[in-house]
Every structure is written in C-alpha cells, then in structure tokens.
Amino acid sequence: MTRKGRRLVVIGTAGAVLAGALGLALNAMRDTIVFFRAPSEVAAATVPPGKRFRLGGLVDANSVKRGPDQTVEFSVGDGASSVPVRYRGLLPDLFREGQGVVTEGTLSTSGVFVADTVLARHDESYMPREVADALKSQGRWKGSEAAAPAQLRQATQ
Amino acid sequence: MTAELGHFALTLALGLSLMQCAVPFWGARAGDPVLMGLAAPVALSVFGLIALAFGALVVAHVGSDFSVLNVVENSHTTKPLLYKITGVWGNHEGSMLLWIVILAIFGALVALSDSLSLRLKTNALAVQAAITIAFLVFILFSSNPFERVDPAPAEGQDLNPVLQDLGLAIHPPLLYLGYVGFSMTFALAIAALIEGRIDAGWARAARPWALLAWCFLTLGIAMGSYWAYYELGWGGFWFWDPVENASLMPWLAGTALLHSIVVMEKRDALKVWTILLAILTFSLSLLGTFLVRSGVLTSVHAFAVDPARGTFILVILSVFIGGSLALFAWRAPLLRPGGIFAPISREGALILNNLLLASACATVFIGTLYPLALEAVAGAKISVGAPYYDLTFVPLIVPLLLVLPIGQALSWKRGDLLAVGQRLLAALAAALCVTLALIAWRSGGPVMAPIGVGLGAYLVLAAASEIWSRSHQPGRPLAVALRRARGLPLSAWGSAVAHGGVGLMVIGIAAQGWSTETIATARPGSAIEVGGYRVEFRDLGSRVGPNYREEVATLVIGGSSAPVAVVESGKRFFPARATTTTEAGIATLGLSQVYVSLGETYPDGSVGFRLYHKPLVLLIWIGALVMAAGGALSLADRRVRIGAAVRARPVSAAVPAE
C-alpha cells in the first residue's frame, strides 16, 4: 500500500469511528435524557403521565406515611404546590421531612408520582442545586447558599 | 502554634514554587546549567515544606485542637484515631492539601530521577511548579485549612458519618495519586513543546510516569466503586454519576496515552497525538477536581460546597487547559511528524485502540457536561443517566474489547491477520462454548449476560494464549516453554496480565445480569428467599460504638442443607451529627455475594429488608486489581523503570544525544 493509501486508511477509520461515536451520542441523547421538574410545573399539568422525569423539592412536613411491604408515600413541595410521591424500597439514610430530595420516576394518570429512585446524598447539608433553584423561584429560599440548608434543618427540628 | 507553623510552611512553599517556576525556566532558555540545576533542590524543599504543613494538620486533627476551624468542623473527641487521621482529607480544605502533597511528592520524584535529560527535567519541574503555585494560592486564599476559631469550642462537630470508614483511608489518596500522577506526563509534554523537540527518548522517559499514575487511578476508581457499593446500601457498583464519570474520563484518556506512548517509543510515530493526549489527560483530571469540588453537578456523591471556590478552580482550569492547548497549537507544528505505517500491524491496532478510547471518553464527556451546557444556554434542567451510557459507551467499548486480543497478538510493522486468527482460534472457540453452555443452563435469563461472560472469557483466554504462544514452540517439551515464559520481558507479562484483568472485570459486570433483588419484611425467626439462598432473620439487637449507637439485625444465610454464613446488617446513629448510616451485611460466598440492607422497623415488630444476590460480583474489583498488577509488572520491567539509566549507546537515530 502506498504512503498516501495508508494515510487515507488511518484518516478514514478515525473519521468513521468519530462520526459513529457522535451519532451514538446524539441518538442516545434524544431518547434518554431526563428533565428536572419542580412541583409547581407538575401541578401546572405540563408533564404528561408516563414520561420519565426527576422531581425535586422539599419533603413536606408530616407527609411521610409508611405502608405495608416497604411502600412509602410522601409529598414533595416547593412552597407553591406539592406532588404526592409513592416509592417502594429503602429510603436513603439522609431522607427526612423538611429536607431537599430528588426522586426519579413517572407520573401516573391519577397524579401520583411513582418513583423508582430516591437519590441519596453523602452530606446532610448538601442541597441539590436544582432543588435550591426551584425553591428560589418560589421565593422560599432564605439566606445565602451556604446558610440556607442549615436554616432548613433547624426549621424541622 | 502547630497550625501557624503549617500555614507558614505553605506560604514559604508558595514563595519557593515561584522560584522553582521562574529561575530554572530562565536558566533553560539561557542555557545556564547553574540556574537549571536549581530546580531539583528547590522541588525537594517545596516537598519538605508541604509535607510539614500536612503533618501540622494531622497533628491538629489527632490532638483534637478545636481552636482550628477545620478540626472543629470535621472531628470529635470520641472519633476513633483512624478516622481522626483520615478525617484530615475528609473535607474540602484537607482534601486540597492532600492533592498538593501528592503533587509535591511527584515533583520530588522527578527531582530525584536521573532518567531525564537536564533540560527536559528542568522545564518539567518548572511546569510542575506552576501547577503547585496555582493550587497553593487556591488553598491559602480560599480554602485555608489552618484557619483559627476564637473562642475555641469544647467539642467538634464530628466527621460526616458516611466518611467514617476504612474507604476514606484508601480511596482519596489512591485517586489523587492517579489524578496528580498525570501532571507528570503533562509537565513533560509541555516541556517538550517548549523545547520544540520530541522523540522516542521522551516516550521512554514519560512512560513510567503514565504507567504509575494509571495504576493508582485504576486502584482508586475500583476502591471508590467498592466503597460506594457497600456503604450506600444499594448494591450498585457504578451509577454513571457525574462524580464517577469525572474519574473515568482521565482514566480512559490515560489508558489511551499509555498505549500511544508505546507506539511512540517503539515506532517513533503518533508523536503529536501523544503530546495532545498527555495534555488532555491531565486537563480531564483538573476537570474532575473542579466537578467534584465545585458542586456544579448534582451527584449522589456530592458534598456541600462553597460556590466561590468553584469559580477559583474554574479559573485555574481555564488557565491551564487553555494555556496548554494554545501552546500546543503554536508549537506542535514544530514537532517533526512521525512515520506512517501499515494498518494491519500492532501500531495500527493501537491507533484503533486510541480512537475507540478517545471516542468513549468523548461520549462520557458529553453525557457529563451536556446538562450544564444546556442549562446555561436554554435554562432547561436535565439529567443524563445509565440508559445514555448503555447506548453510547457500551457500543464503543465492546468493539475495543473484541479487537484487543488481535492487536495484542499482531507484530509491529507488518502483522499477519491469518496467523493471529489461528492463534486466537482456541480462545475464541472456548469462549463461544462458555456462552452457549451458559445460555443452555440459564435459559430464559437475560441475553446479554452470557454473551458478556463469553467476551470476558475470550479476553482472559486470549491473554493466556498470548503468553503461551510466545513461550511455547510446537514439538518442544513443556519445561522449555515454562522456562521461556519466565524469561519473557516483564512488560509482556504486564500487558497480558492487565488485559486478563479487563476480561475478569467484564465477566463480573456481565454476571450482574443474573443478580436478583428481594424487598421484604420479616419477623425474627422467619426467612426470605434470595438467589436460591434461604436467609433467616434471627434477631434484632442494639449496641453502642465509640461515637454511635447501632441497631443490628443478625441473619443466617442457609445453603441447601447447612447454614453457609451469618451476616449482620445494621443502621448506625451518630448523635454528634444526628445522622444515620446503613451498614450493609455482606456475605462473600466464593466470588459471589449476598448483600443485606436493613430498612425500617414497623410497629408490629417486623423489619424491612432489601436483599441482593450478586453472582461473581467480586470479579469486578479483582479484575481492576489484576489490571493494576499488570501495570505494576510493566513498571518493574528494567527497561521502563523510573530512574533507569539512560542507554549510553544510541539504539537508533531517534535517541537523543545526551
């Protein structure tokens, strides 16, 4: 094979692999991304049932009810509205009423958010950024970024 | 006093780093050997000072000096000694200090190494000093671990209980040794660009550093994965979480770098690409530090962070990545391009390896950063999870694994595909048998699992056949083959072992297709079924640890006749932080595990459990250990060892005249 031919093979392969990777990424992006929704957006009926999304906000006080067979029901709110959530399984250690939470699942036709994932955190003062933004948009966010989670924690104690 | 000493040592180290950056660089420009010679002793002093500062912080933590804010926020008098020590880097400030300690260790290693030419070593140390300066400024001005608090409280707030684990002693140091280790190849690449000259000698000098960093990064990621597996109580080993991806990206780029350096060393080709990879790998390490330390991404592994610090790291990030890429664009055309070569050859296969690894890395990069970009542009908040990576990463990695044994068996310059095919036929046939047997045995199970296990078996067998075909000649007795196998270069063993480790890991991951999960409530005395095991819940008790109270369920795992293991699954309550952690009960049965998480206790006395049976799950981490062991074997090879004497006799024209 000539020098030019070899170079063409290398460049051709590189182009094919890169184009393939890009195609895969774009294609996957279309079908697999999951949007984050605040409770107010869900209440405004902008999310169709059966579509997978992440719901984040604060776990409403006195809303956690434990049913049989490890089902848990609670509601997630952002001050303006709240959405009932059903989940089966073990809740993360840092799951508490009044604290920020992010769950992932789909909305049932009855308006209950059926979550299959409740995101765990490693740190009790960590507030997921999306939740902080959702609270800010409802005017529920108090104080500076660093101080607010601590205030929220005190509010629940 | 200790805290002030530490603070002072850091400040002094900053001053010396400025000197280490400017003076030797000037010396290298002016060709002054005295100024150039200054780099090594100054680098050693910087290391000494930073180590002293780190020691001062350790002393403050161990002695529970609550006049230091960092100790107040992260320690408690009742905390066990091990966690008082590991708690030093279990927080933002201390973790950045650990980062820079490791940077200084690598600087000192370069200073002591005699395998580099003086000019290359000088320039590399100057580049290293620039990184040290940036991070020292960051620590001193925005994350000072030695800040005092007055009046000093009587008791600290304790370390986050999730971190009170042996994992904290092992995972961050290993991960940082990997991340920061790639600063060495970065510094060497920048030094080469400054010199405007690069050759096989550069590759020989850079290869051990890349190998060393790669081994540590492999171990660090594997250790982090195992820690998350047993600590989070979910039984998952990889979540495709942004923080995990942040460590995977430099690993993928580093793996590509490792292979392209070999091509450069052996064939004097791929030079510009190797330099670019060295820059990108460390840039991705910096990006990883930024993503983890800034909190811009929502992650299951995230900790509370101060956004101002994120901005600071972002500035460091842009200066280093932007600066090095600009330098690359300016100077790379000066580098004499390497030769072009036959597509069917070892180097051709390594190009394919690099292409696939780089593409896989790019898809992870897109998946990790696209949510950030989209939010900045369109304001929409999205998350990208496992389904995305199943559709992008997996289709790129599987072809890589399929051609891996072929590339390994091809010879340099001109390979013979037919001969390689014949050598691999046995491995391929055996792997196919494994797959078919598994499909027959587990009929109706997941389709991908037997195929994945077959792929892993193919990799392991091909690695073994690589050693076999290099040592065995038809017609010669076995003893001769064994002797020849012992005589093979360690780097040949290293590559076979590391590739076998990849196979083991693939088997472990694929076997998770057969894992089973049971969510159930049980009363003491009753039993739950999981993965063919009968798990009897014996009783629920409580006990008191040094700084926690624990509720423990004891469960007996029964085989077909006699019990095979007893596990304790608990929940620990840490009063100092009013936090609970789950301590999963894990029974290791061969290479498989039964994993029990404790849930809620109900008023009627029953207890919720989540149980998993994870077949062959240990192979995932054993595979990573074997990969790192392969890297270590290569590193032990006389020809690549750090500090190996430079050949006096030029092997080819490409070796620099010293």
Interface residues (C-beta under 8 A of the other chain):
Chain A: M1 R3 R6 R7 V9 V10 T13 A14 V17 L18 G20 A21 L24 A25 N27 A28 M29 D31 T32 I33 V34 F35 F36 R54 R66 P68 D69 Q70 R88 G89 L90 P92 D93 L94 V102 E104 L119 A120 R121 H122 D123 E124 S125 Y126 M127 P128 R129 E130 D133 E145 A146 P149
Chain B: N160 V162 L163 L232 G233 W234 G295 V296 L297 T298 V300 H301 A302 F303 A304 D306 P307 I340 F341 A342 P343 G348 I351 L352 L355 L356 S359 A360 A362 T363 I366 G367 Y370 P371 A380 K381 I382 S383 V384 G385 P387 Y388 L391 T392 P395 L396 I519 A520 T521 K571 R577 A578 T579 T580 T581 T582 S597 G599 E600 Y602 G608 R610
